[in-house]
Each structure stands twice: as C-alpha cells, then as structure tokens.
Amino acid sequence: MELNIQEIRKLLNILSDELEKLDDKKLILSNDDLYWNIPDKEMYDPYKEPTDFTMGSLAEDCFFTEGFKRRTGND
C-alpha cells in the first residue's frame, strides 16, 4: 500500500479547516481519555484475537505532540 503525502496533507488541511469553523476554538478532552492500544501485528490480523494490550492516553499523546512541535521548531 502506498500513501500519497500530498493527499494526506490535503485531508489534514480539510480537517483543520473544519475544526476552525467550530464556535469554540478548543477541543476539550474528558477525564476518560484512556484507550486500548493494540500492536499493529495483532490489530490487523483478523484471524487471531489480540492479546498484547497496553493502555494509551489522549492527554499523554497531546503532551508528546507538543514536545515534538517544540523540538522541530513548529510551535
């Protein structure tokens, strides 16, 4: 499978434009921000039930992206 980077950029721009149309310019994450994280090798095998679960957190994901933006000078 190949992904065209220009198409991904176009879709992200459309998503950003739609988010900016919202009255409240912020998205609020609830305290229930945990999710199940399943490794790709298990997630995409429909013939085997996943067993290697970890927990993910939207708040931690946001902190990670903020740090990434600072390190790359895009803040």
N, C-alpha and C positions, 0 to 999 in steps of 0.2 A: 504494500500500500504506500502510496506517495501523497504527501500533503504539499500543496502549493502555498508557499509562505505569503504571497500577495493575497490569496483568497482568505487565509487566516486573518491577516491584517485587516482586510475589508470587513470580515464578520465581527472582529473585535471593535472596529470603529463604529459599526452599526449598533452594537450592544452599548457602547459608551454613549453614543448619541441618544439612544432611547432612555438610558438611565438619567442623563442630564435633563430630560424633559419632565422628570418627576418633580412634583411640587417641593418635596423635602429632598434636598440635595445630598442626603446621607442615607446609607443603608444601616439599619440597626440590627445587630446580631443579638439573638436571645442568649440567655444563660445556658440554654440547652444546645450548645454548639458542638457537641461530640458526635462523631460518626465512626462507623466501622471502616477500617482501611484493610483492603484485601490485596495482596500482591498480584501483579499482572498475570503471572504464570497460573495462578488459581482463578482469577477473576474471569479470564477469557477461555476457560476450559469448561464447556457446558456439560461434560460427561463426568465431572468429578465435583463433589461438594467441597467448597472451600473449608480449610481447617486452620489456616495460619492467619488469624485475625489480629490486628492491632487497633488501637484507638487513635483517631485523628481529632483535631480540634480546629475549628474555624478561626478562633482567636489566635492560636499559635501560627496558623497559616498566614494570617494578616501580619503578625509580627515578623515572620520570615520574609514576606514580600516587601515590607517597609525596610528591613535591613538590606535586602537585595537592591532596592532603589537607591539607598544611600551609598552602598558600595560601588554602584555603577554610575553614580553622579546624576541620577534621573529623579531626584526628589524635588 
